[in-house]
Amino acid sequence: MGRNNLAGAWGEALAAEYLRKKRYSIVASGYRCRFGEIDLIVKNRKYLVFVEVKLRKSAGFARAMEYVDRNKQQKLRTTASLYLSENPTDLQPRFDVIEIYAPDGTGTLHPEIHHLEDAFQ
């Protein structure tokens, strides 16, 4: 596994733990299909949430959310549509972004986590 894959897995694990503490249940991690990948799929009583995790050292150049452009959002929507066709639910779908800022990479002791709910508007 390359350095970026290790950092990505670390960021997704941090995001999953953060969401568990906020009373979400993890439904899937790293869901892949021909259209793309969704980092995390979680649920609570009301929503089935498709989560994009963005890990950066800082927001100095741009916020992590800014890397989820229209093209990426469309890929995530298409991937989520396929997931929903295979896994019907009565829960309301939602797209969230979790930004993780870790100045020392995977060695960061207290990464900063921002949860942007309903991020694609």
LOPADO-511281 format. One record per atom (N, C-alpha, C): residue in three letters; chain; x, y, z; atom name. Coordinates in steps of 0.1 Angstrom, whole numbers. Atoms other than C-alpha are relative to their C-alpha. Layout:
BEGIN
+-------+--------+-------+-------+-------+------+
| lumti | torlum |     u |     v |     w | pavo |
+-------+--------+-------+-------+-------+------+
|   ALA |      A |     X |     Y |     Z |   CA |
...
+-------+--------+-------+-------+-------+------+
# end
This chain:
BEGIN
+-------+--------+-------+-------+-------+------+
| lumti | torlum |     u |     v |     w | pavo |
+-------+--------+-------+-------+-------+------+
|   MET |      A |     9 |   -12 |     0 |    N |
|   MET |      A |     0 |     0 |     0 |   CA |
|   MET |      A |     9 |    12 |     0 |    C |
|   GLY |      A |    -8 |   -12 |     1 |    N |
|   GLY |      A |    15 |    34 |   -10 |   CA |
|   GLY |      A |    -4 |    10 |    11 |    C |
|   ARG |      A |     2 |   -10 |   -11 |    N |
|   ARG |      A |    18 |    64 |    13 |   CA |
|   ARG |      A |   -13 |     7 |    -1 |    C |
|   ASN |      A |    13 |    -6 |     2 |    N |
|   ASN |      A |   -13 |    81 |    -2 |   CA |
|   ASN |      A |   -11 |    -9 |     5 |    C |
|   ASN |      A |    10 |    10 |    -4 |    N |
|   ASN |      A |   -33 |    49 |     3 |   CA |
|   ASN |      A |    -1 |    -1 |    15 |    C |
|   LEU |      A |    -1 |     1 |   -14 |    N |
|   LEU |      A |   -21 |    47 |    39 |   CA |
|   LEU |      A |    -7 |    12 |     7 |    C |
|   ALA |      A |     6 |   -12 |    -5 |    N |
|   ALA |      A |   -30 |    83 |    46 |   CA |
|   ALA |      A |   -15 |     0 |    -2 |    C |
|   GLY |      A |    15 |     0 |     3 |    N |
|   GLY |      A |   -64 |    79 |    29 |   CA |
|   GLY |      A |    -7 |    -9 |    10 |    C |
|   ALA |      A |     6 |    10 |    -9 |    N |
|   ALA |      A |   -72 |    48 |    50 |   CA |
|   ALA |      A |     0 |     6 |    14 |    C |
|   TRP |      A |    -1 |    -7 |   -14 |    N |
|   TRP |      A |   -60 |    67 |    82 |   CA |
|   TRP |      A |   -11 |    10 |     1 |    C |
|   GLY |      A |    10 |   -10 |     0 |    N |
|   GLY |      A |   -83 |    96 |    73 |   CA |
|   GLY |      A |   -14 |    -5 |     1 |    C |
|   GLU |      A |    14 |     6 |     0 |    N |
|   GLU |      A |  -113 |    74 |    66 |   CA |
|   GLU |      A |    -3 |    -6 |    13 |    C |
|   ALA |      A |     2 |     6 |   -13 |    N |
|   ALA |      A |  -108 |    56 |    99 |   CA |
|   ALA |      A |    -3 |    11 |    10 |    C |
|   LEU |      A |     3 |   -11 |    -9 |    N |
|   LEU |      A |  -107 |    89 |   117 |   CA |
|   LEU |      A |   -14 |     5 |    -2 |    C |
|   ALA |      A |    13 |    -4 |     3 |    N |
|   ALA |      A |  -138 |   100 |   100 |   CA |
|   ALA |      A |   -11 |   -10 |     5 |    C |
|   ALA |      A |    10 |    11 |    -5 |    N |
|   ALA |      A |  -156 |    67 |   108 |   CA |
|   ALA |      A |    -1 |     1 |    15 |    C |
|   GLU |      A |     1 |    -1 |   -15 |    N |
|   GLU |      A |  -147 |    70 |   145 |   CA |
|   GLU |      A |    -7 |    13 |     4 |    C |
|   TYR |      A |     7 |   -13 |    -3 |    N |
|   TYR |      A |  -158 |   107 |   145 |   CA |
|   TYR |      A |   -16 |    -2 |    -1 |    C |
|   LEU |      A |    15 |     1 |     2 |    N |
|   LEU |      A |  -192 |    97 |   130 |   CA |
|   LEU |      A |    -6 |   -10 |    10 |    C |
|   ARG |      A |     5 |     9 |   -10 |    N |
|   ARG |      A |  -196 |    67 |   154 |   CA |
|   ARG |      A |    -3 |     8 |    13 |    C |
|   LYS |      A |     2 |    -8 |   -12 |    N |
|   LYS |      A |  -192 |    92 |   183 |   CA |
|   LYS |      A |   -12 |     9 |    -1 |    C |
|   LYS |      A |    12 |    -8 |     2 |    N |
|   LYS |      A |  -220 |   113 |   167 |   CA |
|   LYS |      A |   -12 |    -9 |    -3 |    C |
|   ARG |      A |    12 |    10 |     0 |    N |
|   ARG |      A |  -243 |    82 |   168 |   CA |
|   ARG |      A |    -4 |    -4 |   -14 |    C |
|   TYR |      A |     2 |     6 |    13 |    N |
|   TYR |      A |  -240 |    72 |   131 |   CA |
|   TYR |      A |     4 |   -14 |     0 |    C |
|   SER |      A |    -4 |    13 |     2 |    N |
|   SER |      A |  -238 |    36 |   121 |   CA |
|   SER |      A |     7 |    -1 |   -13 |    C |
|   ILE |      A |    -8 |     2 |    13 |    N |
|   ILE |      A |  -212 |    25 |    95 |   CA |
|   ILE |      A |    -8 |   -11 |    -8 |    C |
|   VAL |      A |     7 |    10 |     9 |    N |
|   VAL |      A |  -230 |     8 |    66 |   CA |
|   VAL |      A |    10 |    -6 |    -9 |    C |
|   ALA |      A |   -10 |     5 |     9 |    N |
|   ALA |      A |  -201 |     5 |    42 |   CA |
|   ALA |      A |    12 |    10 |     0 |    C |
|   SER |      A |   -13 |    -8 |     0 |    N |
|   SER |      A |  -165 |    17 |    38 |   CA |
|   SER |      A |     6 |    -3 |   -14 |    C |
|   GLY |      A |    -7 |     3 |    13 |    N |
|   GLY |      A |  -148 |    21 |     4 |   CA |
|   GLY |      A |    -9 |    -6 |   -10 |    C |
|   TYR |      A |     9 |     6 |    10 |    N |
|   TYR |      A |  -179 |    13 |   -17 |   CA |
|   TYR |      A |     5 |     4 |   -14 |    C |
|   ARG |      A |    -5 |    -2 |    14 |    N |
|   ARG |      A |  -167 |     9 |   -53 |   CA |
|   ARG |      A |    -9 |    -6 |   -10 |    C |
|   CYS |      A |     8 |     5 |    12 |    N |
|   CYS |      A |  -185 |     5 |   -86 |   CA |
|   CYS |      A |     7 |     6 |   -13 |    C |
|   ARG |      A |    -6 |    -5 |    12 |    N |
|   ARG |      A |  -178 |    13 |  -122 |   CA |
|   ARG |      A |     0 |    15 |    -2 |    C |
|   PHE |      A |     1 |   -14 |     1 |    N |
|   PHE |      A |  -187 |    49 |  -117 |   CA |
|   PHE |      A |     9 |     8 |     9 |    C |
|   GLY |      A |    -9 |    -7 |   -10 |    N |
|   GLY |      A |  -164 |    57 |   -87 |   CA |
|   GLY |      A |    -1 |    -7 |    13 |    C |
|   GLU |      A |    -1 |     5 |   -14 |    N |
|   GLU |      A |  -160 |    53 |   -50 |   CA |
|   GLU |      A |    -6 |    10 |    10 |    C |
|   ILE |      A |     5 |    -8 |   -11 |    N |
|   ILE |      A |  -177 |    65 |   -19 |   CA |
|   ILE |      A |     8 |    -5 |    12 |    C |
|   ASP |      A |    -9 |     3 |   -11 |    N |
|   ASP |      A |  -154 |    67 |    11 |   CA |
|   ASP |      A |    -8 |    -7 |    12 |    C |
|   LEU |      A |     8 |     6 |   -11 |    N |
|   LEU |      A |  -181 |    60 |    38 |   CA |
|   LEU |      A |   -14 |     2 |    -3 |    C |
|   ILE |      A |    15 |    -1 |     0 |    N |
|   ILE |      A |  -218 |    52 |    39 |   CA |
|   ILE |      A |    -4 |    -2 |    14 |    C |
|   VAL |      A |     4 |     1 |   -14 |    N |
|   VAL |      A |  -233 |    58 |    73 |   CA |
|   VAL |      A |   -15 |     3 |     0 |    C |
|   LYS |      A |    14 |    -3 |    -2 |    N |
|   LYS |      A |  -268 |    61 |    87 |   CA |
|   LYS |      A |    -3 |     4 |    14 |    C |
|   ASN |      A |     6 |    -2 |   -13 |    N |
|   ASN |      A |  -287 |    75 |   116 |   CA |
|   ASN |      A |   -15 |    -2 |    -2 |    C |
|   ARG |      A |    14 |     3 |     0 |    N |
|   ARG |      A |  -324 |    75 |   123 |   CA |
|   ARG |      A |    -7 |     5 |   -13 |    C |
|   LYS |      A |     7 |    -8 |    10 |    N |
|   LYS |      A |  -333 |    99 |    95 |   CA |
|   LYS |      A |     7 |    -1 |   -14 |    C |
|   TYR |      A |    -8 |    -1 |    13 |    N |
|   TYR |      A |  -305 |    98 |    68 |   CA |
|   TYR |      A |     9 |   -12 |    -3 |    C |
|   LEU |      A |   -11 |     8 |     5 |    N |
|   LEU |      A |  -284 |    75 |    47 |   CA |
|   LEU |      A |    10 |    10 |    -6 |    C |
|   VAL |      A |    -9 |   -11 |     4 |    N |
|   VAL |      A |  -253 |    96 |    43 |   CA |
|   VAL |      A |    12 |    -6 |    -8 |    C |
|   PHE |      A |   -12 |     3 |     9 |    N |
|   PHE |      A |  -227 |    93 |    15 |   CA |
|   PHE |      A |    11 |    10 |     3 |    C |
|   VAL |      A |   -10 |    -9 |    -5 |    N |
|   VAL |      A |  -195 |   107 |    29 |   CA |
|   VAL |      A |    13 |     0 |    -8 |    C |
|   GLU |      A |   -13 |    -2 |     7 |    N |
|   GLU |      A |  -165 |   121 |    10 |   CA |
|   GLU |      A |    10 |     5 |    11 |    C |
|   VAL |      A |   -10 |    -4 |    -9 |    N |
|   VAL |      A |  -134 |   123 |    32 |   CA |
|   VAL |      A |    11 |     7 |    -7 |    C |
|   LYS |      A |   -11 |    -7 |     5 |    N |
|   LYS |      A |  -108 |   149 |    24 |   CA |
|   LYS |      A |    11 |     3 |    10 |    C |
|   LEU |      A |   -11 |    -1 |   -10 |    N |
|   LEU |      A |   -74 |   148 |    42 |   CA |
|   LEU |      A |    10 |    10 |    -6 |    C |
|   ARG |      A |   -10 |   -10 |     4 |    N |
|   ARG |      A |   -51 |   178 |    39 |   CA |
|   ARG |      A |     9 |     4 |    12 |    C |
|   LYS |      A |    -9 |    -4 |   -11 |    N |
|   LYS |      A |   -21 |   191 |    59 |   CA |
|   LYS |      A |    -5 |    13 |     6 |    C |
|   SER |      A |     5 |   -13 |    -5 |    N |
|   SER |      A |   -37 |   226 |    61 |   CA |
|   SER |      A |   -10 |     5 |   -10 |    C |
|   ALA |      A |    10 |    -7 |     9 |    N |
|   ALA |      A |   -64 |   249 |    46 |   CA |
|   ALA |      A |     7 |    12 |    -6 |    C |
|   GLY |      A |    -8 |   -11 |     5 |    N |
|   GLY |      A |   -36 |   273 |    36 |   CA |
|   GLY |      A |    -3 |     3 |   -14 |    C |
|   PHE |      A |     2 |    -3 |    14 |    N |
|   PHE |      A |   -40 |   269 |    -1 |   CA |
|   PHE |      A |   -15 |     0 |    -4 |    C |
|   ALA |      A |    14 |     1 |     2 |    N |
|   ALA |      A |   -77 |   259 |    -2 |   CA |
|   ALA |      A |    -6 |    -9 |    10 |    C |
|   ARG |      A |     7 |     9 |    -8 |    N |
|   ARG |      A |  -103 |   243 |    20 |   CA |
|   ARG |      A |    -1 |   -14 |    -7 |    C |
|   ALA |      A |     1 |    14 |     6 |    N |
|   ALA |      A |  -105 |   205 |    15 |   CA |
|   ALA |      A |   -13 |    -1 |    -8 |    C |
|   MET |      A |    13 |     1 |     7 |    N |
|   MET |      A |  -142 |   209 |     5 |   CA |
|   MET |      A |     1 |     5 |   -15 |    C |
|   GLU |      A |    -2 |    -6 |    14 |    N |
|   GLU |      A |  -130 |   229 |   -26 |   CA |
|   GLU |      A |     5 |   -11 |   -10 |    C |
|   TYR |      A |    -5 |    10 |     9 |    N |
|   TYR |      A |  -115 |   197 |   -40 |   CA |
|   TYR |      A |   -12 |    -9 |    -4 |    C |
|   VAL |      A |    12 |     8 |     4 |    N |
|   VAL |      A |  -150 |   182 |   -43 |   CA |
|   VAL |      A |    -8 |     9 |    -9 |    C |
|   ASP |      A |     6 |    -9 |    10 |    N |
|   ASP |      A |  -159 |   200 |   -75 |   CA |
|   ASP |      A |   -12 |    -6 |    -6 |    C |
|   ARG |      A |    13 |     5 |     7 |    N |
|   ARG |      A |  -190 |   196 |   -97 |   CA |
|   ARG |      A |     2 |   -14 |    -6 |    C |
|   ASN |      A |    -3 |    13 |     7 |    N |
|   ASN |      A |  -174 |   167 |  -116 |   CA |
|   ASN |      A |     0 |   -11 |    11 |    C |
|   LYS |      A |    -1 |    10 |   -11 |    N |
|   LYS |      A |  -166 |   148 |   -83 |   CA |
|   LYS |      A |   -14 |    -2 |     6 |    C |
|   GLN |      A |    13 |     1 |    -5 |    N |
|   GLN |      A |  -200 |   156 |   -70 |   CA |
|   GLN |      A |    -9 |    -9 |    -9 |    C |
|   GLN |      A |     8 |     8 |     9 |    N |
|   GLN |      A |  -216 |   141 |  -101 |   CA |
|   GLN |      A |     3 |   -14 |     0 |    C |
|   LYS |      A |    -5 |    14 |    -2 |    N |
|   LYS |      A |  -195 |   110 |   -98 |   CA |
|   LYS |      A |    -6 |    -7 |    12 |    C |
|   LEU |      A |     6 |     5 |   -13 |    N |
|   LEU |      A |  -206 |   106 |   -62 |   CA |
|   LEU |      A |   -15 |    -2 |    -1 |    C |
|   ARG |      A |    15 |     2 |     2 |    N |
|   ARG |      A |  -243 |   111 |   -71 |   CA |
|   ARG |      A |    -3 |   -12 |    -8 |    C |
|   THR |      A |     3 |    12 |     8 |    N |
|   THR |      A |  -241 |    85 |   -98 |   CA |
|   THR |      A |     4 |   -13 |     7 |    C |
|   THR |      A |    -3 |    12 |    -8 |    N |
|   THR |      A |  -223 |    60 |   -76 |   CA |
|   THR |      A |   -10 |    -2 |    11 |    C |
|   ALA |      A |    10 |     1 |   -10 |    N |
|   ALA |      A |  -248 |    67 |   -48 |   CA |
|   ALA |      A |   -13 |    -6 |    -6 |    C |
|   SER |      A |    12 |     5 |     6 |    N |
|   SER |      A |  -277 |    61 |   -72 |   CA |
|   SER |      A |     1 |   -15 |    -3 |    C |
|   LEU |      A |    -1 |    14 |     2 |    N |
|   LEU |      A |  -263 |    27 |   -81 |   CA |
|   LEU |      A |    -1 |    -7 |    13 |    C |
|   TYR |      A |     1 |     6 |   -14 |    N |
|   TYR |      A |  -258 |    19 |   -44 |   CA |
|   TYR |      A |   -15 |    -1 |     4 |    C |
|   LEU |      A |    14 |     0 |    -4 |    N |
|   LEU |      A |  -294 |    29 |   -37 |   CA |
|   LEU |      A |    -9 |   -10 |    -8 |    C |
|   SER |      A |     8 |    10 |     8 |    N |
|   SER |      A |  -307 |     7 |   -66 |   CA |
|   SER |      A |     3 |   -14 |     4 |    C |
|   GLU |      A |    -4 |    14 |    -5 |    N |
|   GLU |      A |  -289 |   -23 |   -51 |   CA |
|   GLU |      A |    -4 |    -1 |    15 |    C |
|   ASN |      A |     3 |     1 |   -14 |    N |
|   ASN |      A |  -298 |   -14 |   -15 |   CA |
|   ASN |      A |   -11 |    10 |     4 |    C |
|   PRO |      A |    11 |   -10 |    -2 |    N |
|   PRO |      A |  -332 |     3 |   -13 |   CA |
|   PRO |      A |    -2 |     3 |    15 |    C |
|   THR |      A |     1 |    -5 |   -14 |    N |
|   THR |      A |  -339 |    23 |    19 |   CA |
|   THR |      A |   -12 |    10 |     1 |    C |
|   ASP |      A |    10 |   -11 |    -3 |    N |
|   ASP |      A |  -366 |    45 |    34 |   CA |
|   ASP |      A |     6 |    12 |     5 |    C |
|   LEU |      A |    -8 |   -12 |    -6 |    N |
|   LEU |      A |  -339 |    68 |    48 |   CA |
|   LEU |      A |     2 |    10 |   -11 |    C |
|   GLN |      A |    -3 |   -11 |    10 |    N |
|   GLN |      A |  -334 |   102 |    31 |   CA |
|   GLN |      A |    15 |     0 |    -3 |    C |
|   PRO |      A |   -14 |    -1 |     3 |    N |
|   PRO |      A |  -301 |   102 |    12 |   CA |
|   PRO |      A |     5 |    14 |     2 |    C |
|   ARG |      A |    -7 |   -13 |    -2 |    N |
|   ARG |      A |  -276 |   130 |    19 |   CA |
|   ARG |      A |    15 |    -2 |    -3 |    C |
|   PHE |      A |   -14 |     0 |     2 |    N |
|   PHE |      A |  -241 |   139 |     9 |   CA |
|   PHE |      A |     7 |     9 |     9 |    C |
|   ASP |      A |    -8 |    -8 |    -9 |    N |
|   ASP |      A |  -216 |   151 |    35 |   CA |
|   ASP |      A |    15 |    -1 |    -4 |    C |
|   VAL |      A |   -15 |     0 |     2 |    N |
|   VAL |      A |  -179 |   160 |    33 |   CA |
|   VAL |      A |     6 |     1 |    14 |    C |
|   ILE |      A |    -7 |    -2 |   -12 |    N |
|   ILE |      A |  -156 |   155 |    62 |   CA |
|   ILE |      A |    14 |     4 |    -4 |    C |
|   GLU |      A |   -13 |    -5 |     2 |    N |
|   GLU |      A |  -125 |   176 |    61 |   CA |
|   GLU |      A |     9 |    -3 |    12 |    C |
|   ILE |      A |    -9 |     3 |   -11 |    N |
|   ILE |      A |   -95 |   165 |    81 |   CA |
|   ILE |      A |    13 |     7 |    -3 |    C |
|   TYR |      A |   -13 |    -8 |     2 |    N |
|   TYR |      A |   -65 |   188 |    86 |   CA |
|   TYR |      A |    10 |    -6 |    10 |    C |
|   ALA |      A |   -10 |     7 |    -8 |    N |
|   ALA |      A |   -34 |   169 |    98 |   CA |
|   ALA |      A |    14 |     5 |    -4 |    C |
|   PRO |      A |   -12 |    -6 |     4 |    N |
|   PRO |      A |    -3 |   191 |    97 |   CA |
|   PRO |      A |    12 |   -10 |    -1 |    C |
|   ASP |      A |   -11 |    10 |     0 |    N |
|   ASP |      A |    20 |   161 |   105 |   CA |
|   ASP |      A |    -4 |   -13 |    -6 |    C |
|   GLY |      A |     4 |    12 |     7 |    N |
|   GLY |      A |     2 |   137 |    83 |   CA |
|   GLY |      A |    -6 |   -10 |    10 |    C |
|   THR |      A |     5 |    11 |    -9 |    N |
|   THR |      A |    -6 |   103 |   100 |   CA |
|   THR |      A |     6 |     1 |    14 |    C |
|   GLY |      A |    -6 |    -2 |   -13 |    N |
|   GLY |      A |    16 |   114 |   129 |   CA |
|   GLY |      A |    -7 |    11 |     8 |    C |
|   THR |      A |     7 |   -10 |    -7 |    N |
|   THR |      A |    -8 |   142 |   138 |   CA |
|   THR |      A |    -7 |    -5 |    12 |    C |
|   LEU |      A |     7 |     5 |   -12 |    N |
|   LEU |      A |   -19 |   137 |   174 |   CA |
|   LEU |      A |   -15 |     5 |     1 |    C |
|   HIS |      A |    14 |    -5 |    -2 |    N |
|   HIS |      A |   -50 |   159 |   173 |   CA |
|   HIS |      A |    -4 |     7 |   -13 |    C |
|   PRO |      A |     4 |    -6 |    13 |    N |
|   PRO |      A |   -62 |   164 |   137 |   CA |
|   PRO |      A |   -13 |     8 |     2 |    C |
|   GLU |      A |    12 |    -8 |     0 |    N |
|   GLU |      A |   -88 |   190 |   131 |   CA |
|   GLU |      A |   -11 |    -6 |   -10 |    C |
|   ILE |      A |    10 |     7 |     8 |    N |
|   ILE |      A |  -121 |   175 |   118 |   CA |
|   ILE |      A |   -12 |    10 |    -1 |    C |
|   HIS |      A |    12 |    -8 |     3 |    N |
|   HIS |      A |  -149 |   195 |   101 |   CA |
|   HIS |      A |   -10 |    -9 |    -7 |    C |
|   HIS |      A |    11 |     8 |     7 |    N |
|   HIS |      A |  -182 |   178 |    92 |   CA |
|   HIS |      A |    -9 |     9 |    -6 |    C |
|   LEU |      A |     9 |    -8 |     7 |    N |
|   LEU |      A |  -201 |   195 |    65 |   CA |
|   LEU |      A |   -12 |    -8 |    -5 |    C |
|   GLU |      A |    12 |     8 |     3 |    N |
|   GLU |      A |  -236 |   181 |    64 |   CA |
|   GLU |      A |    -7 |     6 |   -12 |    C |
|   ASP |      A |     7 |    -4 |    12 |    N |
|   ASP |      A |  -256 |   183 |    32 |   CA |
|   ASP |      A |     8 |     9 |    -9 |    C |
|   ALA |      A |   -10 |    -8 |     6 |    N |
|   ALA |      A |  -226 |   196 |    14 |   CA |
|   ALA |      A |    -2 |     4 |   -15 |    C |
|   PHE |      A |     2 |    -2 |    14 |    N |
|   PHE |      A |  -238 |   194 |   -22 |   CA |
|   PHE |      A |   -13 |     8 |    -2 |    C |
|   GLN |      A |    12 |    -8 |     1 |    N |
|   GLN |      A |  -263 |   223 |   -26 |   CA |
|   GLN |      A |     0 |     8 |   -13 |    C |
+-------+--------+-------+-------+-------+------+
# end
